[in-house]
Amino acid sequence: MIHTGRHFLQIPGPTNVPDRVLRAIDQPVIDHRGPEFAELGLAILSGLGEVFQTNGHVVVYPSSGTGAIEASLVNTLSAGDRVIIFETGQFSNIWRQIGERLGLEVDYVPGSWRRGASPHELEARLSSDSRQVVKAVVVVHNETSTGVTSRIPELRRIMNRLRHPALLIVDAVSSLGSIEYRMDEWEVDVTVCGSQKGLMVPPGLGFNAISEKALSANKNAKLPRSYWDWQDMLKHNQAGFFPFTPATNLLFGLREAMKMMKEEGFANIFRRHIRHGEATRAAVRAWGLELVCEEPLEYSHSMTGVFTPEGHDADRLRKIILENFDMSLGAGLGKLAGKAFRIGHLGSFNDLMLAGTLSGVEMGLRLAGIPHNEGGVMAALDSLTPVAKVREPAKVAR
């Protein structure tokens, strides 16, 4: 089938790249050892602090988010160290796999994939750790495979109340730039992110934001590292450079994306994502379908996971929508494969794009013969634009 118009990329990342960012990327490569690059590097490294809400260092790798995960672990831990990782979905499992391959002792806290990291479970494990052998607690802030957001401040409060010295390492790949995140205020020690979601840049940049406590841990960490070494990065970053060839043109795009974020204002960005999350969930409820996230306090504002009714294949629905309406939805991953689909509503996104996305889902439900109620799109529109009360016209004296 030949499609006209633009493709709707409504997976939870990579996300749509704004034209301004594409134009910024589309320029000649410059000397990554020259003064023009130093200016670019310093502007980016200084500006990232506002994005992460930290006064600490942020290092940028030419890598995926998975590379940044490995960097966070090899720079802070040693072989045999015990770490607690909460099972919240497919991406928490990636943390587990990397940790085990690096020789860490992983305490993987079982989860249903429908709830965030449990403060109660964290308290139980840390309370029993009288010798304080746990060196790090790892949490995925916004689980991209499920649409569940863990409550990081609550977890930190428990660690502080128990006076446990473990590092708090947070995966913010699908939350940073879309969902409120306050690294310093929440006392996060390492924040991991990638460029391809809320930051509105193509894949290829990985980030570690680093607290002073994490830098202290780095001095004693014994896991082998070369490419990922923070110290090499920080030394070169002082002058705006990198110890190896950086992804120069992606950095042009990142600089432009950060300009766009400042222009809109972070508070406005977060409010926009909240509105779109609420409108999407209103549509899902109106269709009579079930959300993957079962705790309202943990609803994601950047993407929504939706179950198809039992006996109906979510991947078949996605295929029908792609073939008929040229729209890509996220697949169910791991335990949710074939059972759920994911609607991305993050990054460079607006009300009309959401209305089009939900229209595509509703038409797809019809074509796929999936039992549902009509009116999901209208429920979303009502959420986005509540009907104003009609006032009686003022009487004019004659």
C-alpha positions in Angstrom: 0.0 0.0 0.0 1.3 3.5 -0.9 0.8 6.0 1.9 0.6 9.7 1.6 1.4 12.3 4.3 3.9 11.7 7.0 4.4 8.5 9.0 3.1 8.5 12.5 5.9 7.3 14.8 4.1 6.7 18.0 6.4 4.2 19.7 7.8 5.3 23.1 11.2 6.1 21.5 12.9 6.9 19.3 10.5 9.8 19.0 9.8 12.3 16.3 12.7 14.7 15.7 11.7 18.3 15.3 12.6 20.1 12.1 14.7 22.5 14.0 16.8 19.7 15.4 17.1 18.0 12.0 18.3 21.3 10.5 20.9 21.7 13.2 22.2 18.2 12.6 22.4 18.8 8.9 25.5 20.9 8.7 29.2 20.2 7.9 31.3 18.2 10.3 33.7 20.4 12.2 37.1 19.6 13.8 36.4 18.0 17.1 39.8 19.3 18.4 39.2 22.9 17.3 37.9 26.1 19.0 34.4 25.9 17.4 33.9 22.5 18.8 35.1 23.6 22.3 32.4 26.2 22.3 29.8 23.6 21.3 31.0 21.2 24.0 31.0 23.7 26.8 27.6 25.0 25.9 26.1 21.5 26.0 27.8 20.4 29.1 26.8 23.5 31.0 23.2 23.4 29.8 22.6 19.7 30.6 22.6 20.5 34.3 19.3 22.3 34.0 17.8 19.3 32.1 18.9 16.9 34.8 18.3 19.4 37.6 21.8 18.9 39.0 24.8 21.0 39.8 27.0 17.9 39.3 28.8 16.7 36.2 27.1 15.2 33.2 29.1 13.1 30.8 28.0 12.4 27.2 28.9 9.2 25.3 28.5 8.4 21.6 26.3 5.4 22.6 22.9 4.1 23.2 21.2 4.2 26.6 22.4 0.6 27.1 26.0 1.8 26.9 25.3 4.5 29.5 23.9 1.8 31.8 27.2 -0.1 31.6 29.1 3.1 32.2 27.1 3.8 35.4 28.0 0.4 36.8 31.6 0.0 35.8 32.4 3.5 37.2 30.9 2.9 40.6 31.1 -0.8 41.5 33.5 -3.7 41.9 33.1 -7.4 41.0 31.1 -9.2 43.7 29.3 -6.0 44.9 25.7 -6.6 45.8 23.1 -4.4 44.1 19.3 -4.3 44.4 17.5 -4.0 41.1 13.7 -3.8 41.0 11.8 -5.8 38.3 9.5 -3.3 36.8 9.6 -4.4 33.1 11.8 -5.3 30.2 14.3 -2.6 30.8 14.9 -3.4 34.4 15.8 -6.9 33.2 18.4 -5.3 30.9 20.0 -3.8 34.0 20.0 -7.2 35.6 21.6 -8.9 32.6 24.4 -6.3 32.4 25.0 -6.4 36.1 25.3 -10.2 36.2 27.7 -10.2 33.1 29.9 -7.7 34.9 30.2 -10.0 37.9 27.9 -8.2 40.3 25.7 -10.0 42.8 22.2 -8.9 41.7 19.3 -9.0 44.1 16.4 -8.8 41.6 13.3 -7.8 43.4 10.3 -9.6 41.7 7.6 -7.5 40.2 4.3 -7.8 38.3 5.3 -5.4 35.5 2.2 -3.4 36.5 3.6 -1.5 39.5 6.7 0.5 40.1 9.5 -0.2 42.5 8.1 -1.0 45.9 9.1 1.3 48.8 8.0 -1.5 51.2 10.3 -4.1 49.5 13.2 -1.7 49.6 12.7 -1.0 53.3 12.6 -4.7 54.0 15.8 -5.5 52.1 17.8 -2.6 53.4 16.6 -3.1 57.0 17.9 -6.6 56.9 21.3 -5.5 55.5 22.9 -4.8 58.9 26.4 -5.1 57.5 25.5 -2.7 54.7 26.8 -4.9 51.9 24.4 -3.5 49.4 26.4 -1.0 47.3 23.7 0.3 45.0 19.9 0.4 44.5 18.9 0.5 40.8 15.5 1.8 39.7 14.0 2.5 36.3 12.2 5.7 36.8 9.8 5.3 33.9 9.5 1.8 32.6 9.2 2.1 28.8 7.9 -1.4 28.4 4.9 -0.9 30.6 4.0 2.8 31.2 4.7 2.6 34.9 6.6 5.4 36.7 8.4 4.6 40.0 8.3 7.1 42.9 12.0 7.9 43.3 11.6 10.4 46.2 9.9 7.8 48.3 12.7 5.3 47.7 15.3 7.9 48.7 13.4 8.8 51.8 13.6 5.2 52.9 17.3 5.0 52.2 17.9 8.2 54.2 15.7 7.1 57.1 17.7 3.8 57.4 20.9 5.8 56.9 22.0 3.3 54.3 25.0 4.4 52.3 24.1 2.5 49.0 24.2 4.6 45.8 20.9 5.3 44.2 21.2 4.8 40.4 18.2 5.7 38.2 17.4 5.0 34.6 15.6 8.1 33.3 15.8 7.1 29.6 12.1 7.6 28.9 11.4 10.2 31.5 14.0 12.9 31.3 12.7 15.9 29.4 9.1 14.6 29.6 8.4 13.8 33.3 9.5 16.0 36.2 12.9 14.7 37.4 15.0 16.4 40.1 18.3 14.7 40.5 19.9 16.8 43.2 16.7 17.3 45.2 15.9 13.5 45.1 19.5 12.7 46.0 20.1 10.5 43.0 23.7 9.5 42.6 23.8 8.5 39.0 21.2 9.2 36.4 21.3 7.4 33.0 19.6 8.7 29.9 19.7 8.5 26.1 19.1 11.1 23.5 16.2 9.5 21.5 13.2 10.1 23.7 12.3 13.3 25.6 15.4 15.0 24.5 14.1 14.9 20.9 17.4 13.9 19.3 18.1 10.8 17.1 19.6 7.7 18.9 23.3 7.8 19.5 24.0 9.8 22.7 24.1 8.3 26.2 24.4 10.3 29.4 25.6 9.8 33.0 24.8 12.6 35.4 27.0 12.1 38.5 26.8 13.1 42.1 29.7 13.9 44.4 29.0 10.7 46.2 29.2 8.7 43.0 32.5 10.4 42.2 33.8 9.3 45.5 32.7 5.7 44.8 34.4 5.9 41.5 37.8 6.2 43.2 37.4 2.7 44.7 35.5 1.0 41.9 37.5 -1.9 40.5 35.4 -3.0 37.5 37.5 -2.7 34.3 36.8 0.3 32.1 38.4 2.2 29.4 35.9 3.7 26.9 33.5 4.4 29.7 35.9 5.9 32.2 34.5 9.0 33.9 37.9 10.4 34.8 39.1 10.6 31.2 35.8 12.2 30.2 35.8 14.8 33.0 39.4 15.7 32.3 38.8 16.5 28.6 35.4 18.0 29.3 36.9 20.9 31.3 37.9 22.5 28.0 34.8 21.3 26.1 36.5 18.3 24.5 36.1 14.5 24.7 38.8 11.8 24.9 37.6 10.2 21.7 35.7 11.2 18.6 32.3 12.5 19.7 29.0 12.3 17.7 29.6 15.9 16.5 26.4 16.4 14.5 24.2 14.8 17.1 25.7 17.3 19.6 24.6 20.1 17.2 21.1 18.6 17.4 21.2 18.4 21.2 22.2 22.0 21.5 19.2 23.0 19.5 16.9 20.7 21.4 18.0 22.2 24.7 17.2 25.7 23.2 13.7 24.5 22.4 13.2 23.1 25.8 14.2 26.4 27.5 11.9 28.3 25.1 8.9 26.2 26.1 9.9 26.1 29.8 10.3 22.8 31.7 7.2 23.4 33.7 5.2 23.8 30.5 6.8 20.7 29.0 5.8 18.6 32.0 2.2 20.0 32.0 1.9 19.2 28.3 3.0 15.6 28.9 0.6 15.2 31.9 -2.3 16.5 29.7 -1.5 14.0 26.9 -1.1 11.1 29.4 -4.5 11.9 30.9 -6.2 12.2 27.5 -4.7 8.9 26.3 -5.9 7.1 29.4 -9.4 8.7 29.0 -9.5 7.1 25.5 -8.4 3.7 26.7 -11.1 3.7 29.5 -13.7 4.8 27.0 -12.8 1.9 24.7 -13.2 -0.4 27.6 -9.6 -1.7 27.4 -7.3 -2.2 30.3 -4.2 -0.2 31.2 -1.0 -2.1 32.0 -0.3 0.3 34.9 -2.7 -0.5 37.8 -1.6 2.2 40.2 -2.9 5.7 39.4 0.0 7.3 41.3 2.4 5.6 38.9 0.8 6.4 35.6 3.4 7.4 33.0 3.0 10.8 31.3 5.3 9.8 28.4 3.7 6.6 27.2 0.7 4.3 27.8 0.7 0.5 27.8 -2.7 -1.1 26.8 -3.8 -4.7 27.0 -5.8 -6.2 24.2 -8.7 -8.4 25.3 -7.8 -12.1 26.0 -7.7 -14.0 22.7 -6.8 -11.0 20.6 -3.2 -10.5 19.5 -1.8 -7.1 20.1 0.9 -7.5 17.4 -1.8 -8.3 14.8 -3.5 -5.0 15.8 -0.2 -3.1 15.4 0.3 -4.7 12.0 -3.2 -3.7 10.8 -2.7 -0.1 12.0 0.7 0.1 10.3 -0.5 -1.3 7.0 -3.7 0.7 6.9 -2.8 4.0 8.5 1.0 4.2 8.4 1.3 4.4 12.1 3.8 2.6 14.3 2.9 1.6 17.9 5.2 0.1 20.4 5.2 -3.7 20.7 4.6 -5.6 23.9 8.0 -6.7 25.2 9.0 -9.7 27.2 6.1 -10.9 29.4 3.8 -8.6 27.5 4.6 -9.8 24.0 1.4 -10.2 22.0 -0.7 -9.1 25.0 -0.2 -5.4 25.0 0.7 -2.4 22.8 2.3 0.9 23.7 1.3 4.4 22.7 4.1 6.9 22.8 3.1 10.5 23.6 6.4 12.2 24.4 9.0 14.6 23.0 8.0 16.8 20.1 4.2 16.3 20.3 1.0 18.3 20.4 -2.8 17.9 20.8 -3.5 17.4 17.1 -0.8 14.7 16.9 -2.4 12.9 19.8 -5.9 13.2 18.3 -4.5 11.6 15.1 -2.7 8.9 17.0 -5.8 7.9 19.0 -8.0 8.0 15.8 -5.6 5.5 14.2 -5.9 3.2 17.3 -9.7 3.4 17.2 -9.9 2.7 13.5 -7.4 -0.2 14.0 -9.6 -1.7 16.7 -12.5 -1.7 14.3 -10.6 -3.3 11.5 -9.0 -5.9 13.8 -12.4 -6.9 15.1 -11.3 -6.3 18.7 -14.3 -5.8 21.1 -14.4 -2.2 22.3 -16.7 0.7 22.9 -16.8 3.6 20.5 -15.9 7.1 21.6 -12.4 6.8 22.8 -11.2 9.7 20.6 -14.1 11.9 21.8 -13.2 11.1 25.4 -9.6 12.2 24.7 -10.9 15.4 23.1 -13.1 16.1 26.0 -10.1 15.7 28.3 -8.0 18.1 26.2 -10.7 20.7 25.6 -13.4 20.6 28.3 -16.7 22.0 27.1 -17.0 25.6 28.2 -20.2 26.7 30.0 -22.4 28.7 27.7 -23.2 32.0 29.2 -26.5 33.8 28.8 -26.1 36.9 26.5 -26.0 40.1 28.5 -29.1 42.2 28.3 -28.6 45.5 26.8 -30.7 48.5 28.0 -32.6 50.2 25.2 
